[in-house]
């Protein structure tokens, strides 16, 4: 069975150390190290540290952080799994353009579950590849940030990188 690999995002990131995990099929997970103090024990479950399989992810993240576009992120191969509901939410998140936001309620409506904003939030919280699947672009209907997979400060940083200022 081919090994799962991990690597670190090697440049300074505005959101701190990122750990990238991939399989031969694609990117599986992004871990915000600051939000997971035991990150080393988590990645030690993975076989090898090897940056080569993750070079395109690293280049795409660098372009996102420094060239201010997500074109490369949208082309990455992913190896993620979730419930059918989660997958439908994540698919809608990928459609949110760079520099744009949506609400949890709007996502719920767009996937055909208009009364499921809270369930959408739960699915977003289980997003295995934040930034790639831009869960940070989803806010509450009242204009406040809502939650984020690690720290809401990181969500604000990502939104501000995209030119979005949230006042609440």
Backbone as numpy.savetxt, mean C-alpha at the origin, in Angstrom:
# Nx Ny Nz CAx CAy CAz Cx Cy Cz
10.17 -25.89 -4.52 9.32 -24.71 -4.52 10.21 -23.46 -4.52
9.98 -22.49 -5.42 10.80 -21.29 -5.45 10.67 -20.49 -4.16
11.76 -19.87 -3.79 11.80 -19.17 -2.52 11.16 -17.79 -2.59
10.59 -17.41 -1.46 10.12 -16.04 -1.28 11.33 -15.22 -0.89
11.38 -13.99 -1.39 12.52 -13.12 -1.14 12.07 -11.87 -0.39
13.03 -11.26 0.28 12.75 -9.96 0.87 13.92 -9.04 0.60
13.62 -7.76 0.65 14.63 -6.73 0.48 14.17 -5.49 1.20
15.04 -4.53 1.29 14.71 -3.26 1.90 14.67 -2.20 0.83
13.75 -1.24 0.98 13.79 -0.10 0.08 15.07 0.65 0.43
16.04 0.73 -0.50 17.39 1.14 -0.14 17.66 2.64 -0.06
16.73 3.48 -0.48 16.96 4.91 -0.38 16.19 5.46 0.80
16.55 6.65 1.26 15.71 7.24 2.31 14.28 7.39 1.81
13.36 6.95 2.59 11.94 7.01 2.24 11.27 8.03 3.15
10.34 8.80 2.65 9.64 9.74 3.51 8.80 9.07 4.59
8.58 7.77 4.47 7.80 7.03 5.46 8.66 6.02 6.23
9.97 6.18 6.18 10.86 5.30 6.93 11.21 4.03 6.17
11.78 3.09 6.90 12.24 1.84 6.32 11.07 1.00 5.83
11.17 0.56 4.59 10.17 -0.33 4.00 10.81 -1.68 3.73
10.12 -2.74 4.11 10.57 -4.08 3.81 9.65 -4.64 2.73
10.24 -5.12 1.67 9.51 -5.63 0.51 9.64 -7.14 0.47
8.54 -7.82 0.27 8.54 -9.28 0.22 7.89 -9.72 -1.08
8.57 -10.63 -1.79 8.04 -11.09 -3.07 8.13 -12.60 -3.19
7.32 -13.11 -4.08 7.40 -14.50 -4.50 7.80 -14.48 -5.96
8.02 -15.61 -6.56 8.30 -15.62 -8.00 7.14 -15.05 -8.84
5.94 -14.99 -8.28 4.78 -14.48 -9.01 4.61 -12.97 -8.90
5.24 -12.34 -7.90 5.11 -10.90 -7.75 5.26 -10.44 -6.32
5.03 -9.15 -6.11 5.14 -8.55 -4.79 4.03 -9.07 -3.89
4.40 -9.52 -2.70 3.43 -10.08 -1.76 3.07 -9.11 -0.64
4.06 -8.34 -0.20 3.81 -7.55 1.01 4.80 -6.40 1.10
4.33 -5.28 1.66 5.19 -4.18 2.05 4.95 -3.95 3.54
6.03 -3.91 4.29 5.95 -3.69 5.74 6.59 -2.35 6.06
5.86 -1.50 6.78 6.41 -0.27 7.32 7.11 -0.67 8.62
8.43 -0.65 8.62 9.19 -1.14 9.77 8.85 -0.38 11.04
8.59 0.91 10.95 8.30 1.71 12.14 7.00 1.28 12.81
6.11 0.68 12.06 4.83 0.25 12.61 4.87 -1.19 13.10
5.97 -1.87 12.88 6.08 -3.27 13.27 7.43 -3.48 13.94
7.50 -3.23 15.25 8.79 -3.34 15.94 9.45 -4.71 15.80
8.66 -5.75 15.59 9.22 -7.10 15.46 9.42 -7.49 14.00
9.65 -6.49 13.13 9.74 -6.76 11.69 10.78 -7.80 11.35
11.90 -7.83 12.07 12.93 -8.80 11.71 12.43 -10.23 11.91
11.70 -10.47 12.99 11.18 -11.82 13.19 10.15 -12.17 12.12
9.43 -11.17 11.62 8.46 -11.41 10.55 9.16 -11.80 9.25
10.21 -11.06 8.88 10.86 -11.38 7.61 11.77 -12.58 7.71
12.19 -12.93 8.93 13.04 -14.11 9.04 12.27 -15.37 8.67
10.95 -15.26 8.57 10.14 -16.38 8.09 10.37 -16.62 6.60
10.88 -15.60 5.93 11.11 -15.68 4.49 12.53 -16.14 4.25
12.71 -16.86 3.20 13.95 -17.59 2.98 15.19 -16.73 2.80
15.19 -15.81 1.87 16.42 -15.14 1.48 16.25 -13.65 1.34
17.29 -12.93 1.75 17.35 -11.52 1.40 17.99 -11.46 0.02
17.27 -10.93 -0.93 17.78 -10.84 -2.30 17.04 -9.71 -2.99
17.77 -8.68 -3.33 17.15 -7.51 -3.92 16.77 -7.71 -5.38
17.45 -8.56 -6.09 17.23 -8.69 -7.54 15.78 -8.89 -7.95
15.02 -9.80 -7.31 13.63 -9.97 -7.73 12.77 -8.72 -7.46
13.28 -7.84 -6.62 12.51 -6.66 -6.23 13.00 -5.37 -6.88
13.93 -5.47 -7.82 14.48 -4.27 -8.44 13.42 -3.39 -9.08
12.45 -3.97 -9.78 11.42 -3.14 -10.42 10.54 -2.46 -9.38
10.27 -3.13 -8.28 9.49 -2.52 -7.20 10.28 -1.35 -6.61
11.56 -1.56 -6.38 12.40 -0.51 -5.81 12.45 0.70 -6.74
12.65 0.46 -8.03 12.67 1.57 -9.01 11.33 2.30 -9.04
10.25 1.56 -9.00 8.91 2.17 -9.05 8.63 2.99 -7.79
9.04 2.50 -6.64 8.86 3.26 -5.40 9.71 4.53 -5.42
10.92 4.41 -5.92 11.78 5.60 -6.00 11.14 6.65 -6.90
10.59 6.23 -8.01 9.91 7.15 -8.91 8.69 7.78 -8.23
7.97 6.99 -7.47 6.81 7.51 -6.74 7.25 8.58 -5.74
8.27 8.27 -4.95 8.70 9.20 -3.90 9.38 10.45 -4.46
10.18 10.30 -5.51 11.01 11.42 -5.95 10.59 12.05 -7.27
9.97 11.30 -8.17 9.53 11.87 -9.45 8.04 12.21 -9.44
7.39 11.85 -8.35 5.98 12.18 -8.13 5.05 11.60 -9.19
5.20 10.31 -9.43 4.22 9.61 -10.27 4.14 8.16 -9.84
3.02 7.56 -10.17 2.83 6.16 -9.78 2.68 5.24 -10.98
3.15 5.67 -12.13 3.01 4.85 -13.34 3.68 3.49 -13.18
4.88 3.46 -12.62 5.58 2.20 -12.42 4.89 1.30 -11.41
4.31 1.90 -10.38 3.62 1.10 -9.36 2.44 0.35 -9.96
1.77 0.98 -10.89 0.58 0.38 -11.50 0.92 -0.82 -12.39
2.18 -0.94 -12.79 2.60 -2.02 -13.69 3.20 -3.22 -12.94
3.39 -3.10 -11.65 4.04 -4.18 -10.90 3.15 -5.42 -10.85
3.79 -6.57 -10.90 3.07 -7.83 -10.71 2.90 -8.05 -9.22
1.70 -8.44 -8.84 1.39 -8.68 -7.44 1.03 -10.14 -7.23
1.38 -10.64 -6.06 1.01 -11.99 -5.65 0.30 -11.85 -4.31
-0.93 -11.36 -4.36 -1.69 -11.12 -3.13 -2.95 -11.96 -3.16
-3.49 -12.18 -1.99 -4.76 -12.90 -1.91 -5.60 -12.30 -0.81
-6.88 -12.46 -0.94 -7.84 -11.98 0.04 -9.20 -12.55 -0.29
-10.17 -12.16 0.50 -11.54 -12.58 0.22 -12.00 -11.90 -1.07
-13.05 -12.40 -1.69 -13.56 -11.71 -2.88 -13.91 -10.23 -2.60
-14.45 -9.97 -1.41 -14.78 -8.59 -1.04 -13.50 -7.74 -0.96
-12.49 -8.25 -0.27 -11.23 -7.51 -0.16 -10.63 -7.25 -1.54
-10.62 -8.27 -2.38 -10.05 -8.10 -3.71 -10.80 -7.04 -4.51
-12.14 -7.00 -4.36 -12.91 -5.98 -5.09 -12.58 -4.58 -4.58
-12.37 -4.44 -3.28 -11.98 -3.14 -2.71 -10.61 -2.75 -3.22
-9.65 -3.66 -3.15 -8.28 -3.35 -3.58 -8.24 -2.98 -5.05
-9.05 -3.65 -5.86 -9.10 -3.33 -7.29 -9.58 -1.89 -7.50
-10.57 -1.46 -6.73 -11.06 -0.08 -6.84 -9.99 0.91 -6.38
-9.24 0.56 -5.37 -8.19 1.47 -4.88 -7.14 1.71 -5.95
-6.79 0.68 -6.68 -5.78 0.81 -7.74 -6.24 1.80 -8.80
-7.54 1.95 -8.97 -8.09 2.86 -9.97 -8.06 4.33 -9.54
-7.78 4.61 -8.27 -7.76 6.01 -7.81 -6.50 6.68 -8.36
-6.66 7.76 -9.14 -5.49 8.40 -9.74 -4.57 9.06 -8.70
-3.31 9.16 -9.07 -2.32 9.87 -8.27 -2.84 11.28 -7.98
-2.71 11.72 -6.73 -3.14 13.07 -6.35 -4.64 13.22 -6.15
-5.36 12.10 -6.09 -6.81 12.13 -5.89 -7.17 11.36 -4.63
-8.34 11.64 -4.11 -8.83 10.91 -2.94 -10.25 10.44 -3.20
-10.66 9.44 -2.44 -12.03 8.94 -2.45 -12.41 8.71 -0.98
-13.69 8.53 -0.74 -14.14 8.21 0.62 -14.43 6.72 0.74
-14.43 6.25 1.97 -14.79 4.85 2.22 -16.18 4.57 1.66
-17.11 5.52 1.86 -18.48 5.35 1.38 -18.53 5.29 -0.15
-17.74 6.11 -0.82 -17.72 6.09 -2.29 -17.19 4.76 -2.81
-16.17 4.23 -2.16 -15.63 2.92 -2.57 -16.71 1.85 -2.37
-17.39 1.89 -1.22 -18.45 0.92 -0.95 -19.53 0.97 -2.03
-19.93 2.18 -2.39 -20.94 2.34 -3.43 -20.44 1.81 -4.77
-19.19 2.11 -5.10 -18.62 1.70 -6.40 -18.47 0.19 -6.54
-18.36 -0.54 -5.44 -18.26 -2.00 -5.54 -19.62 -2.68 -5.35
-20.68 -1.86 -5.27 -22.02 -2.42 -5.18 -22.48 -2.77 -3.78
-21.81 -2.23 -2.76 -22.19 -2.46 -1.36 -22.30 -1.12 -0.65
-23.30 -0.30 -0.99 -23.36 1.08 -0.51 -23.43 1.24 1.01
-23.83 0.22 1.72 -23.93 0.32 3.18 -22.74 -0.33 3.89
-21.65 -0.52 3.17 -20.52 -1.27 3.72 -19.24 -0.45 3.87
-19.37 0.84 4.18 -18.17 1.68 4.32 -17.24 1.14 5.40
-17.78 0.64 6.49 -16.94 0.10 7.56 -16.22 -1.17 7.10
-16.91 -2.02 6.36 -16.28 -3.23 5.82 -15.20 -2.87 4.81
-15.43 -1.81 4.04 -14.40 -1.32 3.12 -13.18 -0.90 3.92
-13.39 -0.17 5.01 -12.28 0.22 5.88 -11.50 -0.97 6.41
-12.22 -2.02 6.79 -11.55 -3.23 7.27 -10.75 -3.90 6.16
-11.29 -3.94 4.95 -10.56 -4.52 3.82 -9.32 -3.69 3.52
-9.46 -2.38 3.57 -8.32 -1.50 3.33 -7.24 -1.73 4.38
-7.65 -1.95 5.62 -6.70 -2.21 6.70 -5.93 -3.51 6.53
-6.39 -4.38 5.66 -5.71 -5.65 5.40 -4.94 -5.64 4.08
-4.83 -4.47 3.49 -4.09 -4.31 2.24 -2.64 -4.76 2.45
-2.19 -5.79 1.75 -0.83 -6.29 1.97 0.26 -5.45 1.31
-0.11 -4.60 0.36 0.89 -3.81 -0.36 0.51 -2.33 -0.39
0.53 -1.68 0.80 0.21 -0.25 0.81 1.19 0.51 -0.08
0.78 1.63 -0.53 1.43 2.49 -1.52 1.15 1.93 -2.91
1.44 0.66 -3.15 1.18 0.05 -4.46 -0.33 0.03 -4.69
-1.06 -0.51 -3.74 -2.52 -0.37 -3.72 -2.75 0.82 -2.80
-3.09 1.98 -3.36 -3.02 3.25 -2.63 -4.15 3.47 -1.62
-4.11 2.72 -0.54 -5.12 2.84 0.51 -5.05 4.20 1.21
-3.89 4.85 1.11 -3.76 6.17 1.73 -4.64 7.22 1.05
-5.15 6.93 -0.13 -5.99 7.87 -0.87 -7.46 7.79 -0.48
-7.78 7.05 0.56 -9.17 6.91 1.00 -9.31 7.59 2.36
-10.31 8.50 2.43 -10.55 9.26 3.65 -12.01 9.11 4.08
-12.32 9.64 5.24 -13.68 9.59 5.75 -14.57 10.61 5.03
-15.86 10.39 5.06 -16.82 11.28 4.41 -16.80 12.69 4.99
-16.39 12.84 6.25 -16.35 14.17 6.86 -15.06 14.93 6.51
-14.21 14.32 5.68 -12.98 14.97 5.25 -11.77 14.69 6.13
-11.96 13.94 7.20 -10.82 13.59 8.05 -10.12 12.37 7.47
-8.92 12.13 7.95 -8.08 11.09 7.36 -8.59 9.67 7.55
-9.16 9.36 8.68 -9.49 7.97 8.97 -8.24 7.25 9.43
-8.21 5.95 9.33 -7.05 5.17 9.78 -6.05 4.93 8.67
-4.98 4.26 9.06 -3.98 3.85 8.09 -3.32 2.58 8.61
-2.80 1.81 7.70 -2.26 0.49 7.98 -1.16 0.52 9.06
-0.46 1.63 9.18 0.53 1.73 10.26 0.20 2.92 11.13
0.54 4.11 10.71 0.35 5.31 11.51 -0.29 6.36 10.62
-1.30 7.03 11.12 -2.00 8.03 10.32 -1.06 9.16 9.87
0.03 9.38 10.61 1.03 10.39 10.18 1.63 9.98 8.83
1.83 8.69 8.63 2.36 8.19 7.36 1.37 8.46 6.23
0.09 8.29 6.52 -0.95 8.56 5.53 -0.89 10.02 5.11
-0.78 10.90 6.08 -0.70 12.34 5.78 0.54 12.65 4.94
1.67 12.04 5.27 2.91 12.25 4.50 2.72 11.83 3.05
2.13 10.66 2.84 1.92 10.17 1.46 0.96 11.08 0.70
-0.10 11.50 1.35 -1.05 12.40 0.67 -0.39 13.73 0.34
0.39 14.27 1.25 1.07 15.54 0.99 2.09 15.40 -0.13
2.76 14.23 -0.22 3.68 13.98 -1.34 2.94 14.07 -2.68
1.65 13.73 -2.66 0.84 13.77 -3.87 0.12 15.11 -4.05
0.41 16.07 -3.16 -0.18 17.39 -3.28 -1.56 17.53 -2.65
-1.93 16.59 -1.80 -3.23 16.62 -1.16 -3.05 17.06 0.29
-3.72 18.13 0.67 -3.66 18.63 2.04 -4.99 18.36 2.72
-4.93 17.64 3.82 -6.13 17.33 4.60 -6.04 18.18 5.87
-7.02 18.98 6.09 -6.98 19.93 7.21 -7.50 19.35 8.52
-8.36 18.36 8.47 -8.96 17.82 9.71 -8.03 16.84 10.37
